[in-house]
Amino acid sequence: MFKIVSMAVVAACLCAGAGQAAAQAAGEAAYVKECAACHMAFPAQLLPARSWTAVMQGLASHFGENAALDAASTTAIAAYLAAHAADAPHMDRHALRGLAANATPLRITETPAWIREHKGEVSAADFASPKVKTKSNCAACHRDAARGIFGDD
Amino acid sequence: MTNITRPLALAACLGISTLALAATGPAQQKVLDQYSADAKAGGGAFAGFSAARGKALFLSRSATGKPDTPSCTTCHTEDPRKAGQTRAGKAIEPMALSVSPDRYADLAKTEKWFARNCDSVLGRACTPLEKGDFITFMVSQ
């Protein structure tokens, strides 16, 4: 009896896991399709989940533009971002270093980790140069930024 | 008689090149037909879409929207045949149908961008007439 129950539990977990994986893949695809239409699909691990929640709740006024999405896409993308955020289980927590527990930065460039990494290395003139244009253009210097790789290129 | 075939016939009569107009596919026509139906349903007189009005809307500057996006041209440039750039630095495919033949073919996608960008630039939703005028202009480019 115990064996059957435990097998059923394992099977249920596997099914739920597969369903979750599919939902995550759909969420990631939606994230890249919708968000990378305007800017790089910033790696989710660069902000805590609370920041992503705030970003996704404020899409109608998104850094000076309306970036509103339909409800289904918004939910799927929000779930993907939360599951891969800096404070999600098994994720690299590097981006949280120095960040106050009650702080909810909306920009990656506002996190102490980002500021520390760029301080003294990249000048304001570098960021303003035509090739870079904006601090949100990670890939101008980090070739593999979209894959979450930020070595010193 | 659709709104597109009429100028097409006129252009053909006048011997004007119909190359750009000929780019309008059935998908774009379906989107325009929807806006035409919406415009009629909204009441008032509807006498077809106008590329000239669409051009004026595209080039106009607004003080009622979000400060960083006073005009369509802020991101799309004043030449619909040229690529634009998002404020975050990404390239935007040209708006002219002759250069970007896949545009205005998907009503949901078209509606998503009108909803966002009319709010960003004008601070309000666009009317069906404005949407139809805008596409009619871009189709003619």
Contacts between the chains, C-beta under 8 A, distances in Angstrom:
chain1	res1	chain2	res2	distance
A	36	B	90	7.8
A	37	B	90	7.6
A	38	B	86	4.4
A	38	B	87	7.8
A	38	B	88	5.6
A	38	B	90	5.9
A	39	B	86	6.6
A	39	B	88	3.5
A	39	B	89	7.4
A	39	B	90	6.0
A	40	B	88	7.7
A	40	B	90	7.8
A	60	B	119	7.5
A	61	B	66	7.7
A	63	B	87	7.9
A	64	B	66	5.5
A	64	B	67	7.1
A	64	B	68	3.9
A	64	B	69	7.0
A	64	B	87	6.9
A	64	B	120	7.9
A	65	B	66	6.3
A	65	B	68	7.0
A	65	B	69	6.1
A	65	B	87	7.0
A	65	B	116	7.0
A	65	B	120	4.7
A	66	B	66	7.4
A	66	B	115	7.4
A	66	B	116	4.4
A	66	B	117	7.3
A	66	B	119	4.1
A	66	B	120	4.7
A	67	B	116	6.1
A	68	B	115	6.5
A	68	B	116	5.9
A	68	B	119	7.8
A	69	B	112	7.5
A	70	B	112	7.5
A	132	B	89	8.0
A	133	B	89	4.6
A	134	B	87	7.5
A	134	B	88	6.1
A	134	B	89	5.5
A	136	B	88	5.1
A	136	B	89	7.3
A	137	B	88	6.9
A	137	B	89	4.6
A	140	B	89	7.8
